[in-house]
């Protein structure tokens, strides 16, 4: 009889030739449990997804209750479905006044795709600007905005009229003109290895977009919902986007994404033509119920309040001659080593030692630290102890 791993290799499409092949049977809070009962501390939260921890009871209860009431009943935007309505209303209550209309989709990449269409439709322009070293997803449109040729060159031709600027370089903002429909920016650059722009740069970006009639689209798919120490990353920079992109951590482990804007902008998708953006499963009732429970949990348990302190504790403890730099904001951290081989050796050793991490697409010499926001100080100390032990054993 074939094992699950053998069946996985035979029947599941592979994204690399050397998958990790870890097989888990349970996840709870900060931990994953494999088929032999071994416990692993999850320092990447399913790549920024499980902000409130794996299988938070409130999220699980919301999923169960909604699944028992109804699941898919109609394509998005036709029926009044209370999980969608309630989650959209709750989001508007924690966002600036202009971000009051939410379009729910299934993932971050879909949120990017919808926002690209919305920007073109509203402005009647075709040019879109993104950043070098950016990551916005892997679908054709989102891939067109990726600022790394290595990952996109095999899939050309991609979308035309895409320009790239450098993140946090003020002179490059002059490329934004009255021909630009939108600028897509990760509030915190994730796959570039956690890069944080100056507040002055973000303010200049906002002013340039306003002056040219360009929509500012902030991608908070990785950094939203508390990961940076504020509920939304843009709060650090005293600016407000025209369109906000959300996914990953907003669903508590369920698949969901969203692009959020003003009703004035969003209503442009409803006319000339009608059904300007459609999705069958976007805003799935079960995912929206999970999303609302996730947001309510973050607020009720005041989870964001100590995220900054937890991030600072990681930075304080992660000291070693082999570490070139520790960058981060809140619980969105990169540990930089000399090269990818060193980093991968340490990551693999940590996984064998019960601590899960990984690397960044555009910064492969850096280790990702992005645990569930519920991680305790004691767990941070234990995680850092294991990381430092494996650095010492891996680096000669």
C-alpha positions as CSV (number, residue, x, y, z in Angstrom):
1,X,0.0,0.0,0.0
2,X,1.4,3.4,-1.0
3,X,2.1,6.0,1.7
4,X,0.6,9.4,1.6
5,X,4.0,10.8,0.7
6,X,4.2,8.5,-2.3
7,X,0.7,9.4,-3.4
8,X,1.5,13.1,-3.0
9,X,4.4,12.7,-5.3
10,X,2.4,10.7,-7.9
11,X,-0.8,12.7,-7.9
12,X,-0.2,16.2,-6.5
13,X,1.2,18.8,-8.9
14,X,4.7,19.8,-7.7
15,X,6.1,23.3,-7.3
16,X,9.7,22.2,-6.7
17,X,11.6,19.0,-7.4
18,X,12.5,18.8,-3.7
19,X,9.4,19.4,-1.6
20,X,9.8,19.3,2.2
21,X,7.4,16.3,2.4
22,X,6.4,17.1,6.0
23,X,3.1,15.4,6.8
24,X,0.9,16.8,9.5
25,X,-2.2,15.5,11.1
26,X,-3.1,18.3,13.5
27,X,-2.5,22.0,14.0
28,X,-3.3,24.0,17.1
29,X,-2.2,27.5,18.3
30,X,1.5,27.8,17.6
31,X,2.1,24.2,16.8
32,X,1.9,21.6,14.1
33,X,1.9,17.8,14.8
34,X,3.2,15.2,12.3
35,X,2.1,11.6,11.8
36,X,4.5,10.4,14.5
37,X,3.2,12.9,17.0
38,X,6.3,15.2,16.8
39,X,5.5,18.8,17.7
40,X,6.8,21.7,15.5
41,X,6.7,25.4,16.4
42,X,5.3,27.3,13.4
43,X,7.4,30.5,12.9
44,X,5.8,31.3,9.5
45,X,2.1,30.9,10.2
46,X,1.4,29.2,6.9
47,X,3.1,32.2,5.3
48,X,1.4,35.0,7.2
49,X,-2.0,33.3,7.4
50,X,-2.7,32.0,10.9
51,X,-2.3,35.3,12.7
52,X,-4.6,34.2,15.5
53,X,-3.1,30.8,15.7
54,X,-4.0,27.5,14.1
55,X,-7.6,26.4,14.6
56,X,-8.6,29.2,17.0
57,X,-11.7,28.0,18.7
58,X,-13.7,31.1,17.7
59,X,-12.8,30.7,14.1
60,X,-13.6,26.9,14.2
61,X,-17.0,27.6,15.8
62,X,-17.8,30.2,13.2
63,X,-16.9,27.8,10.4
64,X,-19.0,25.0,11.9
65,X,-22.1,27.3,12.4
66,X,-22.0,28.8,8.9
67,X,-21.4,25.4,7.2
68,X,-24.5,24.1,9.0
69,X,-26.6,27.1,7.7
70,X,-25.5,27.4,4.1
71,X,-22.4,27.3,2.0
72,X,-22.3,28.3,-1.7
73,X,-25.7,29.6,-2.9
74,X,-24.9,32.1,-5.7
75,X,-22.1,33.9,-7.4
76,X,-20.7,37.0,-5.6
77,X,-22.8,40.2,-5.6
78,X,-26.3,38.8,-6.3
79,X,-27.7,37.5,-3.1
80,X,-27.6,39.2,0.3
81,X,-25.5,36.8,2.3
82,X,-25.1,37.8,5.9
83,X,-21.5,36.5,6.4
84,X,-20.4,38.8,3.6
85,X,-22.4,41.8,4.8
86,X,-21.3,41.5,8.4
87,X,-17.6,41.1,7.6
88,X,-17.7,44.0,5.1
89,X,-19.4,46.2,7.7
90,X,-16.9,45.2,10.4
91,X,-13.9,46.0,8.1
92,X,-15.4,49.4,7.4
93,X,-15.6,50.1,11.1
94,X,-11.8,49.6,11.6
95,X,-10.7,51.3,8.3
96,X,-10.6,55.0,7.3
97,X,-13.9,56.5,6.1
98,X,-13.0,56.3,2.4
99,X,-12.4,52.5,2.6
100,X,-16.0,51.6,3.0
101,X,-16.7,49.2,0.1
102,X,-15.3,45.7,0.0
103,X,-15.1,43.2,-2.8
104,X,-14.4,39.7,-1.5
105,X,-12.4,37.2,-3.5
106,X,-10.6,33.9,-2.8
107,X,-7.0,34.9,-2.5
108,X,-4.5,37.7,-2.5
109,X,-3.6,37.3,-6.2
110,X,-7.3,37.6,-7.0
111,X,-7.5,40.8,-5.0
112,X,-4.6,42.2,-7.0
113,X,-6.3,41.2,-10.3
114,X,-9.6,42.8,-9.2
115,X,-7.8,46.0,-8.1
116,X,-6.0,46.3,-11.4
117,X,-9.3,46.1,-13.3
118,X,-10.9,48.6,-10.9
119,X,-8.0,51.1,-11.3
120,X,-8.2,50.9,-15.1
121,X,-12.0,51.2,-15.2
122,X,-12.2,54.1,-12.8
123,X,-9.3,56.2,-14.2
124,X,-9.7,55.2,-17.9
125,X,-5.9,54.9,-17.9
126,X,-3.8,51.8,-18.7
127,X,-0.4,52.4,-17.1
128,X,0.3,50.7,-13.8
129,X,3.5,51.2,-11.7
130,X,4.9,48.7,-9.3
131,X,8.2,48.3,-7.4
132,X,11.3,46.3,-8.1
133,X,11.6,43.3,-5.9
134,X,7.8,43.3,-5.3
135,X,5.6,40.3,-5.0
136,X,1.8,40.5,-5.6
137,X,0.9,36.9,-6.6
138,X,1.4,34.4,-9.4
139,X,-1.5,34.8,-11.7
140,X,-0.8,36.5,-15.0
141,X,-1.8,40.0,-14.0
142,X,-0.3,39.8,-10.6
143,X,2.9,38.3,-12.1
144,X,3.1,41.3,-14.4
145,X,3.6,43.4,-11.3
146,X,6.3,41.2,-9.9
147,X,9.6,43.0,-9.7
148,X,11.8,40.0,-10.3
149,X,12.5,38.8,-13.8
150,X,13.8,35.4,-12.7
151,X,10.3,34.3,-11.7
152,X,8.4,35.8,-14.6
153,X,10.6,35.5,-17.7
154,X,9.3,32.0,-18.6
155,X,5.7,33.3,-18.8
156,X,6.0,36.2,-21.1
157,X,4.2,38.0,-22.8
158,X,2.6,39.5,-19.7
159,X,0.5,42.6,-19.4
160,X,1.7,45.7,-21.3
161,X,2.0,49.2,-19.9
162,X,3.7,48.1,-16.6
163,X,6.5,50.3,-15.2
164,X,8.8,49.7,-12.2
165,X,10.2,52.1,-9.7
166,X,12.5,51.5,-6.7
167,X,10.9,51.2,-3.3
168,X,11.8,54.1,-1.0
169,X,13.6,56.1,-3.7
170,X,12.1,59.6,-3.9
171,X,13.4,60.5,-7.4
172,X,11.6,57.6,-8.9
173,X,8.2,59.0,-7.9
174,X,8.6,61.4,-10.9
175,X,7.6,58.4,-13.1
176,X,4.1,58.7,-11.8
177,X,2.2,61.0,-14.2
178,X,-1.4,61.8,-15.4
179,X,-1.1,58.7,-17.6
180,X,-0.8,56.4,-14.6
181,X,-3.9,54.5,-13.5
182,X,-2.5,53.2,-10.2
183,X,0.7,52.5,-8.2
184,X,0.7,49.1,-6.5
185,X,3.0,49.1,-3.5
186,X,3.5,46.6,-0.7
187,X,3.2,48.7,2.4
188,X,6.0,46.5,3.8
189,X,8.0,44.7,1.1
190,X,7.7,41.0,2.0
191,X,9.4,38.7,-0.4
192,X,12.2,41.3,-0.8
193,X,13.2,40.3,2.7
194,X,11.2,42.7,4.9
195,X,12.0,46.2,3.6
196,X,10.4,49.2,5.2
197,X,10.2,52.6,3.5
198,X,10.6,56.0,5.2
199,X,7.5,57.8,6.3
200,X,8.5,60.8,4.2
201,X,8.7,58.6,1.1
202,X,5.2,57.3,1.7
203,X,3.9,60.8,2.2
204,X,5.5,62.0,-1.0
205,X,4.1,58.9,-2.8
206,X,0.6,59.8,-1.5
207,X,1.0,63.4,-2.6
208,X,2.2,62.5,-6.1
209,X,-0.7,60.1,-6.6
210,X,-3.2,62.7,-5.5
211,X,-1.6,65.4,-7.7
212,X,-1.7,63.2,-10.8
213,X,-5.1,61.5,-10.2
214,X,-3.4,58.2,-9.8
215,X,-4.9,55.6,-7.4
216,X,-2.6,54.5,-4.6
217,X,-3.1,50.7,-4.1
218,X,-1.5,49.4,-0.9
219,X,-0.9,45.6,-0.8
220,X,-1.3,44.5,2.8
221,X,-1.8,40.8,1.9
222,X,1.2,39.9,4.1
223,X,1.4,42.8,6.5
224,X,-2.2,43.4,7.4
225,X,-4.4,42.3,10.3
226,X,-1.9,43.1,13.0
227,X,1.4,41.7,11.8
228,X,3.3,44.9,12.0
229,X,2.1,45.9,15.4
230,X,-0.8,48.0,14.0
231,X,-4.0,46.6,12.6
232,X,-3.0,47.9,9.1
233,X,0.5,48.6,8.0
234,X,-0.3,52.0,6.5
235,X,-1.1,53.3,9.9
236,X,2.6,53.5,10.6
237,X,3.0,56.1,7.8
238,X,0.0,58.4,8.3
239,X,-1.4,57.9,4.9
240,X,-4.5,56.3,3.5
241,X,-4.7,54.3,0.2
242,X,-7.4,54.6,-2.5
243,X,-7.5,50.8,-2.6
244,X,-6.4,48.4,0.0
245,X,-5.5,44.7,-0.7
246,X,-6.1,42.1,2.0
247,X,-5.8,38.3,2.2
248,X,-3.7,35.7,4.1
249,X,-4.3,36.6,7.8
250,X,-7.8,37.9,7.4
251,X,-9.4,34.4,7.2
252,X,-8.0,32.7,10.2
253,X,-6.9,29.9,8.0
254,X,-9.7,29.9,5.5
255,X,-9.2,31.0,1.9
256,X,-10.3,34.6,1.4
257,X,-9.0,37.9,-0.1
258,X,-10.4,41.3,-0.6
259,X,-9.9,44.6,-2.3
260,X,-11.4,47.6,-0.4
261,X,-12.1,51.1,-1.7
262,X,-14.7,53.8,-1.6
263,X,-18.2,53.2,-2.9
264,X,-17.6,55.9,-5.5
265,X,-14.6,54.1,-7.0
266,X,-16.0,50.5,-6.5
267,X,-19.3,51.2,-8.2
268,X,-17.5,51.7,-11.5
269,X,-17.3,47.9,-11.8
270,X,-21.1,47.8,-11.9
271,X,-21.6,49.7,-15.2
272,X,-20.4,49.9,-18.8
273,X,-20.2,46.9,-18.8
274,X,-22.3,45.4,-15.9
275,X,-20.6,42.6,-14.1
276,X,-17.2,44.3,-14.5
277,X,-15.7,41.8,-12.1
278,X,-17.3,38.5,-11.2
279,X,-16.4,35.5,-9.1
280,X,-18.2,32.3,-8.3
281,X,-16.7,31.5,-4.9
282,X,-15.4,34.9,-3.9
283,X,-16.8,35.9,-0.5
284,X,-17.7,32.3,0.3
285,X,-20.0,32.4,3.3
286,X,-17.8,30.0,5.4
287,X,-14.7,32.0,4.7
288,X,-16.4,35.3,5.5
289,X,-17.7,33.9,8.7
290,X,-14.2,32.8,9.6
291,X,-12.9,36.3,8.6
292,X,-15.3,38.1,10.9
293,X,-14.4,35.7,13.7
294,X,-10.8,36.4,13.1
295,X,-11.2,40.2,13.2
296,X,-13.4,40.0,16.3
297,X,-10.8,37.8,18.0
298,X,-7.9,40.2,17.2
299,X,-9.9,43.1,18.7
300,X,-11.4,41.2,21.7
301,X,-8.2,39.6,22.8
302,X,-6.2,42.8,22.0
303,X,-3.7,40.7,20.1
304,X,-2.0,43.6,18.3
305,X,-1.1,45.5,21.4
306,X,2.1,43.5,22.2
307,X,3.2,42.5,18.7
308,X,5.8,45.2,18.6
309,X,7.3,44.1,21.9
310,X,7.4,40.5,20.7
311,X,9.2,41.5,17.5
312,X,11.7,43.5,19.5
313,X,12.3,40.4,21.7
314,X,13.2,38.4,18.6
315,X,15.6,41.2,17.5
316,X,17.2,41.4,21.0
317,X,17.8,37.6,21.2
318,X,18.9,36.9,17.7
319,X,22.6,37.8,18.1
320,X,25.3,35.8,16.4
321,X,28.4,36.6,14.3
322,X,26.9,34.7,11.3
323,X,23.8,36.9,11.3
324,X,24.5,39.9,9.0
325,X,21.3,41.8,9.9
326,X,17.9,41.3,11.5
327,X,15.3,43.5,9.8
328,X,11.6,43.8,10.7
329,X,8.6,45.5,12.0
330,X,6.3,43.7,14.5
331,X,6.3,40.0,13.8
332,X,7.4,40.4,10.2
333,X,11.2,39.7,10.5
334,X,14.1,38.7,8.2
335,X,17.3,37.2,9.5
336,X,20.0,37.7,6.9
337,X,23.0,35.3,6.4
338,X,25.9,35.3,4.0
339,X,24.2,33.3,1.3
340,X,21.3,31.0,0.4
341,X,23.2,27.8,1.1
342,X,24.0,28.9,4.7
343,X,20.4,30.0,5.2
344,X,18.9,26.8,3.8
345,X,21.2,24.7,5.9
346,X,20.1,26.5,9.0
347,X,16.4,26.4,8.1
348,X,16.6,22.6,7.4
349,X,18.4,22.0,10.7
350,X,15.7,24.1,12.6
351,X,12.9,22.1,11.0
352,X,14.6,18.9,12.0
353,X,14.8,20.4,15.5
354,X,11.1,21.2,15.6
355,X,11.0,24.9,14.4
356,X,9.6,25.7,11.0
357,X,10.8,28.6,9.0
358,X,11.6,29.3,5.4
359,X,13.3,31.9,3.0
360,X,12.1,34.8,0.9
361,X,11.5,34.6,-2.9
362,X,13.6,37.7,-3.7
363,X,16.0,37.5,-0.8
364,X,17.0,33.9,-0.5
365,X,19.8,34.5,2.0
366,X,17.3,35.6,4.7
367,X,15.2,33.5,7.0
368,X,11.6,34.4,7.5
369,X,10.2,34.9,11.0
370,X,6.4,35.5,10.9
371,X,4.7,33.4,13.6
372,X,1.1,33.5,14.7
373,X,0.7,36.8,16.6
374,X,-0.3,34.8,19.7
375,X,3.3,33.6,20.3
376,X,4.4,34.0,23.9
377,X,7.6,35.5,25.2
378,X,8.6,32.0,26.5
379,X,8.0,30.5,23.0
380,X,10.0,33.3,21.4
381,X,12.9,32.5,23.8
382,X,12.7,28.8,23.0
383,X,12.5,29.5,19.2
384,X,15.5,31.8,19.4
385,X,17.5,29.2,21.4
386,X,16.9,26.6,18.8
387,X,17.7,29.0,15.9
388,X,21.0,30.1,17.5
389,X,21.9,26.5,18.4
390,X,21.5,25.5,14.7
391,X,23.3,28.5,13.5
392,X,26.3,27.6,15.7
393,X,26.2,24.0,14.4
394,X,25.7,24.9,10.8
395,X,28.2,27.7,10.3
396,X,31.9,26.7,10.4
